[in-house]
Amino acid sequence: MADALLVDAGALLAGAVGARHVLSGPAIAEEYGGDESLAVAPGAPAYVVRPASAAEVAEVLRIAGERRIPVTARGAGTGMSGACVPAPGGIVVSFERMNRVLEVDAVNHVAVVQPGVSLEALDRAVAPAGLCYPVRLGEPSASVGGTIATNAGGMHAVRHGVTRHHVLGLEAVLASGAIVRGGGKYVKASAGYDLTQLLVGSEGTLALVTEATLRLRPRAGRSATVLAAFGSEEDVFRAVPPLAGGGPEPVALEYVDLLAMAAITADGPEGAAGLGVPEDVRLAALGHLLVVLEDRSASRLEEDVETVAGRLLELGALDVFVLPAGAARKLAEARERAFWTAKAAGADDVVDAVVPRGALPALLAAARAAAEDTGSLVTGCGHAGDGNVHLSVFQPDPVRRDEVLRRLFRAAGEHGGAVSGEHGVGRAKKPYFLELEDPAKVELMRGIKLAFDPHGILNPGVLLDSGRSPQ
């Protein structure tokens, strides 16, 4: 009976979005089965559908709901926690055709976009108006819809905040097929529950976003990058709170680990020379802090650079370097490629956790202790300014790796943080999230899930357990 319902659904889906936009069997490319998570194996959907409008998405969900077929939304597949790995026999709704910037409103400083728009394409669209969308991720091909699903942060979060701070309104389709709107081109609202913000970070478990109204900011005309070398990782993170808490406000405060720095200096002394880092400093440094400053005024920016450089030396830096534009770009790109560097080096998992930035040394100490006790290697980099670290775990034994992760996430919670700052829970972190989170909060989330998705068809098994929540 289930197979018959799936065959019948295929014909109905073709009627909803057009036969050539419904893929099944061998026509489904491997990429539709997963994301960049190293811990979650790809899934095998029965269908991939590529709608072109909210109305088509609504019809797809109506069909899926009537037949109780699980549905997983997919943007660019750049996620890190397995949140877009489909349930077996389910439907993947790919937003690759819904990839337009519908409006750039220079008066109200907003952009209205479809969920399949990449951050890179959005930036190109708003640049002529002198504006920018300040959510800066390591992967510019990430889709707006995907970043909304995980409440992504990125390098500029220390100054500009994370995705939810820039989402003013959403159009979304509920599991029933109903289309709802929340928010709009305004920054204040006090009229009932904020459904827009509830959907941000919900990882496709409550509704499918089909349009977003995003807040833009004036584009900075000039930027400068300061690299500080420190004698230990602890010294780097101890310097972050005072640097972020006074004086010029950095747009980015990034920790660069040895793997990322090795990628830059792989060619030997010439690589280091490109950054202006003497050989003796490079060999002595065990951690680096990348500080990015922006301003429209060249003279003001120069003053800020001098101030920050002096502060870094006062905070224990071995040396400080103001990088030429080319070297700064190379270093930033290497930092953004940290995941790929770790993956190429054989990492068994790459995860993120977040704590108040003052607790970063304690979190790293807990990670090191877990690594030492289990014979693992844990290396880190990340958004030091907002307490969000990304850790590469080298431990092929799944039992020992599980112990490392459990201790890491427990330490994050004990120090006032959470199991994820921007990657989301997905499938990869769900066991740790459910074990370590307050049971009362989890039960409240189950109730919200039930209200939005009574039959449990939206991304079952992501964030919460599969199936209908208990009543």
C-alpha positions in Angstrom: 0.0 0.0 0.0 2.8 2.4 0.9 4.5 1.8 -2.5 1.3 2.4 -4.3 0.8 5.7 -2.5 4.4 6.7 -3.5 3.7 5.9 -7.2 0.5 7.8 -7.0 2.3 10.7 -5.3 4.8 10.9 -8.2 2.1 11.5 -10.7 0.5 14.2 -8.5 3.9 15.9 -7.8 4.4 16.0 -11.6 1.1 17.8 -11.9 2.1 20.2 -9.2 5.6 21.3 -10.5 5.8 19.8 -14.0 7.1 16.4 -14.8 10.7 17.5 -15.7 11.0 19.0 -12.2 10.2 15.7 -10.4 13.2 13.4 -10.2 13.2 9.8 -9.0 15.4 6.7 -9.1 18.6 7.0 -11.0 17.8 10.6 -12.0 18.4 11.8 -8.4 21.9 13.0 -8.2 23.9 12.0 -5.1 24.1 15.5 -3.8 20.4 15.6 -3.0 21.0 12.9 -0.3 23.0 15.0 2.2 25.1 17.9 3.2 28.7 18.5 4.4 28.3 16.6 7.7 31.0 14.1 8.3 28.9 12.2 10.8 25.6 11.6 8.9 25.4 9.3 6.0 23.4 10.5 2.9 19.8 9.4 2.6 17.8 8.1 -0.4 14.6 10.2 -1.2 11.9 8.7 -3.3 11.5 12.1 -5.1 13.2 15.4 -5.6 10.9 18.2 -6.6 12.0 21.6 -7.8 9.1 24.1 -7.3 9.1 27.6 -8.8 6.6 29.3 -6.5 5.1 29.3 -3.0 1.9 27.9 -4.6 3.8 24.9 -6.0 5.4 24.3 -2.6 2.0 24.4 -1.0 0.6 21.8 -3.4 3.6 19.6 -2.8 3.1 19.7 1.0 -0.7 19.1 0.5 0.1 15.9 -1.4 2.8 14.8 1.0 0.5 15.5 4.0 -2.4 13.5 2.6 0.0 10.5 2.1 2.1 11.0 5.2 5.3 11.3 3.2 8.2 13.0 4.9 9.5 16.2 3.4 12.9 17.7 3.6 13.8 21.2 2.4 17.1 21.7 0.6 19.0 24.8 -0.3 22.7 24.6 -1.4 23.5 21.6 0.9 26.3 23.4 2.7 25.1 22.5 6.2 27.2 20.8 8.7 24.8 18.8 10.9 22.9 16.6 8.5 19.7 18.7 8.7 19.0 18.3 5.0 19.6 14.5 4.9 16.2 13.2 3.8 14.2 10.4 5.4 14.2 7.2 3.4 11.4 7.2 0.8 10.7 10.9 1.4 10.5 14.0 -0.8 13.3 16.5 -1.1 12.0 20.0 -1.9 14.9 21.7 -3.7 14.7 25.5 -3.9 17.3 25.7 -6.8 14.7 27.3 -9.1 13.5 29.8 -6.5 16.7 31.8 -6.6 15.7 35.3 -7.4 16.3 38.6 -5.7 12.8 40.0 -6.0 13.5 43.5 -4.7 16.3 45.7 -3.4 14.6 48.6 -1.5 17.3 51.2 -1.0 14.8 53.5 0.9 13.9 51.0 3.6 17.3 49.2 3.5 15.7 45.8 2.8 16.0 43.0 0.2 13.1 40.6 -0.6 14.5 37.3 -1.8 13.6 33.7 -2.6 15.1 31.0 -0.4 17.4 29.6 -3.1 19.4 32.8 -3.6 23.0 32.4 -2.6 24.7 34.8 -0.3 27.2 35.6 -3.1 24.3 36.5 -5.5 22.6 38.6 -2.9 25.8 40.5 -2.3 26.1 41.3 -6.0 22.5 42.4 -6.2 22.7 44.9 -3.3 26.2 46.3 -3.9 25.1 48.9 -6.5 22.8 50.4 -3.9 25.8 50.9 -1.5 24.3 48.2 0.8 25.3 44.8 2.1 23.8 41.8 3.8 26.2 41.4 6.7 25.8 37.7 7.4 29.2 36.6 6.2 29.8 32.8 6.1 32.8 30.7 5.1 30.8 29.4 2.1 29.3 32.2 0.0 27.4 29.6 -2.1 25.2 28.9 1.0 21.5 29.7 0.3 19.5 32.3 2.2 16.9 29.7 3.0 19.5 27.4 4.5 21.0 30.1 6.6 17.6 31.0 7.9 17.0 27.3 8.7 20.1 27.1 10.9 20.2 30.8 12.1 23.8 30.9 10.6 26.2 33.4 12.0 29.6 33.7 10.3 32.6 35.9 10.6 30.8 39.3 11.1 28.4 38.2 13.9 30.6 39.8 16.6 29.5 43.2 15.3 26.4 42.6 13.2 24.7 39.7 14.8 23.5 36.4 13.3 20.8 35.7 10.7 17.8 36.2 12.9 18.9 39.8 13.5 18.5 40.5 9.8 15.3 38.6 9.0 12.4 41.1 9.1 9.7 39.0 7.5 9.0 35.6 6.1 6.6 33.9 3.8 6.3 30.2 4.6 4.2 27.1 3.8 2.9 25.0 6.6 2.7 21.2 6.6 -1.0 21.6 5.7 -0.2 23.5 2.6 -1.4 26.8 4.0 0.8 29.9 3.1 1.4 32.3 5.9 3.3 35.6 6.2 4.9 37.2 9.2 6.8 40.5 9.6 7.6 42.8 6.7 9.7 45.9 5.8 9.6 47.3 9.4 11.9 46.9 12.3 9.3 47.1 15.1 6.4 44.8 15.8 4.4 44.1 18.9 1.3 42.2 17.7 1.1 38.6 18.9 3.6 35.8 18.8 6.6 36.4 16.6 6.2 33.5 14.1 9.0 34.9 11.9 11.6 34.5 14.6 10.2 31.1 15.6 10.9 29.8 12.1 14.4 31.1 12.1 16.7 28.3 13.3 13.9 25.6 13.1 15.8 23.6 10.5 12.8 22.9 8.3 10.8 21.1 11.0 8.0 23.7 11.3 7.5 25.1 7.8 9.2 25.7 4.5 10.3 29.3 3.9 9.5 30.5 0.4 10.4 34.2 0.7 12.4 36.4 3.1 12.6 40.1 3.8 16.1 40.9 4.9 17.5 43.9 6.6 20.5 45.5 4.9 23.2 47.8 6.1 25.3 50.5 4.5 28.3 49.1 2.8 31.7 50.0 4.4 34.0 51.6 2.0 37.3 50.5 3.5 38.6 47.7 5.6 41.9 46.7 7.3 43.1 43.4 8.7 45.4 43.0 11.7 47.0 39.7 12.5 48.3 39.0 16.0 50.5 36.1 16.9 50.2 34.6 20.4 52.3 32.1 22.3 49.3 29.9 23.1 45.6 29.3 22.2 44.6 30.3 25.7 46.4 33.7 25.3 44.4 34.3 22.1 41.0 33.7 23.8 41.9 35.6 26.9 42.6 38.6 24.7 39.2 38.5 23.0 36.8 39.9 25.7 38.8 43.1 26.5 39.4 43.7 22.8 35.7 43.3 21.9 34.5 45.2 24.9 36.2 48.6 24.4 37.7 50.9 21.8 37.2 50.4 18.0 34.5 47.8 17.3 35.9 44.9 15.1 33.7 43.6 12.4 35.4 40.2 12.8 37.5 38.5 15.6 38.6 35.2 14.2 40.8 32.6 15.8 43.2 31.0 13.2 44.5 27.6 14.2 47.7 25.9 13.1 46.0 23.9 10.3 44.7 27.1 8.7 48.1 28.9 9.1 49.9 25.9 7.7 47.8 26.1 4.6 49.0 29.6 4.1 52.7 28.9 4.9 52.8 25.6 3.0 55.3 27.0 0.6 57.8 27.6 3.4 59.3 31.0 4.3 57.7 32.6 1.2 54.2 31.9 2.6 55.1 33.5 5.9 56.8 36.4 4.2 53.6 37.2 2.3 52.0 38.0 5.7 55.1 39.9 6.9 55.5 37.4 9.7 59.2 36.8 10.6 60.3 33.1 10.8 61.0 33.3 14.6 57.6 34.6 15.4 55.9 32.1 13.1 57.6 29.2 14.9 56.9 30.5 18.3 53.2 31.3 17.7 50.7 28.6 18.6 47.6 30.7 17.9 46.6 33.7 15.9 43.9 36.3 16.1 42.6 37.9 12.9 41.0 41.3 13.5 39.0 43.0 10.7 38.1 46.7 11.0 35.9 48.7 8.7 35.1 52.4 8.2 34.1 54.8 5.5 36.9 57.2 6.5 40.5 56.3 5.6 41.9 58.5 8.4 39.5 57.0 11.0 40.3 53.5 9.9 44.0 54.2 10.2 43.5 55.5 13.8 41.5 52.4 14.7 44.2 50.1 13.3 46.9 51.8 15.5 44.6 51.6 18.5 43.9 47.9 18.0 47.5 47.0 17.3 48.5 48.7 20.6 45.8 46.9 22.5 46.9 43.5 21.1 50.4 44.0 22.3 49.2 45.1 25.7 47.1 41.9 25.8 50.1 39.7 25.3 50.6 39.3 21.6 54.1 38.2 20.5 53.8 40.6 17.6 51.2 42.4 15.5 51.0 42.8 11.7 48.9 45.0 9.5 48.4 42.9 6.5 48.5 44.1 2.9 45.2 43.7 1.0 46.3 40.6 -0.9 47.7 38.8 2.2 44.6 39.7 4.2 42.3 38.2 1.6 44.4 35.1 1.4 44.4 34.6 5.2 40.6 35.2 5.4 40.0 32.7 2.6 42.2 30.2 4.4 40.2 30.7 7.6 37.0 30.3 5.7 38.3 27.0 4.2 39.1 25.6 7.6 36.5 22.8 7.3 38.0 21.7 4.0 41.5 21.8 5.4 40.4 19.6 8.3 38.5 17.2 6.1 41.5 16.9 3.8 43.7 16.1 6.8 41.4 13.2 7.8 39.1 14.7 10.5 36.4 12.3 11.6 34.0 15.1 12.6 33.9 18.9 12.6 31.5 20.4 15.1 30.7 23.8 16.6 29.8 24.8 20.1 29.2 28.2 21.7 29.8 29.7 25.1 30.0 33.3 26.4 33.3 34.5 25.0 34.8 34.8 28.5 34.4 31.0 28.9 36.3 30.1 25.8 39.5 29.1 27.6 37.5 26.7 29.9 35.7 25.2 26.9 39.0 24.6 25.1 40.5 23.1 28.3 37.6 20.6 28.5 38.0 19.7 24.9 41.7 19.0 25.4 41.1 16.9 28.5 38.5 14.8 26.6 41.0 14.4 23.7 43.8 13.4 26.0 41.6 10.9 27.9 40.4 9.2 24.7 43.6 9.3 22.7 42.0 11.8 20.2 43.2 14.9 18.6 41.0 18.0 18.8 42.0 21.2 17.0 40.0 24.4 16.9 39.3 27.6 15.1 36.3 29.8 15.0 34.5 33.0 15.7 36.3 34.0 18.8 34.5 37.3 19.2 31.1 35.7 19.8 32.3 32.5 21.6 31.5 30.2 18.7 34.3 27.7 18.1 34.6 25.1 15.4 36.5 22.0 16.5 37.9 19.2 14.3 37.9 15.8 16.0 40.4 13.2 14.8 39.2 9.9 16.4 38.2 7.0 14.1 36.7 4.9 16.9 33.0 5.9 17.1 32.7 5.1 20.8 35.7 7.3 21.8 34.6 10.0 19.4 31.1 10.0 21.0 32.7 10.4 24.4 34.7 13.4 23.2 31.7 15.1 21.7 29.5 14.4 24.7 32.1 15.9 27.1 32.5 18.9 24.8 28.8 19.7 24.5 28.3 19.1 28.3 31.1 21.5 29.0 29.5 24.1 26.7 26.2 23.8 28.6 27.9 23.9 32.0 29.6 27.2 31.0 26.4 28.9 29.9 26.5 27.9 26.2 24.8 25.5 23.8 25.6 22.5 21.6 25.6 24.8 18.5 26.2 28.4 17.7 25.4 28.3 14.0 25.6 24.8 12.5 22.3 23.7 14.1 21.4 20.4 15.7 20.3 18.5 12.6 20.7 14.7 12.8 24.3 14.7 13.9 23.8 16.5 17.3 20.3 15.4 18.1 21.3 12.7 20.6 23.5 15.2 22.5 20.9 17.9 22.4 18.1 15.7 23.7 20.3 14.3 26.4 21.8 17.6 27.7 18.9 20.1 27.1 16.4 20.9 29.8 13.6 18.3 29.5 10.9 20.9 30.0 12.2 22.9 27.1 12.4 19.9 24.9 8.8 19.0 25.7 7.7 22.6 24.9 9.5 22.3 21.5 7.6 19.0 20.9 4.4 20.8 21.5 5.3 23.6 19.1 6.3 21.0 16.5 2.9 19.3 16.9 1.0 22.5 16.5 2.8 23.3 13.2 3.1 19.8 11.9 0.5 17.5 13.4 1.4 14.5 11.3 5.2 14.9 11.7 6.0 15.0 7.9 8.5 18.0 8.0 12.1 16.8 8.4 11.3 14.0 10.8 14.3 12.9 12.8 16.0 16.3 12.7 16.3 18.2 16.0 13.6 16.1 17.7 12.7 12.4 17.4 10.9 11.1 14.4 7.2 10.7 14.3 4.2 12.3 15.9 4.9 14.0 19.3 3.2 12.4 22.3 -0.1 14.0 23.3 
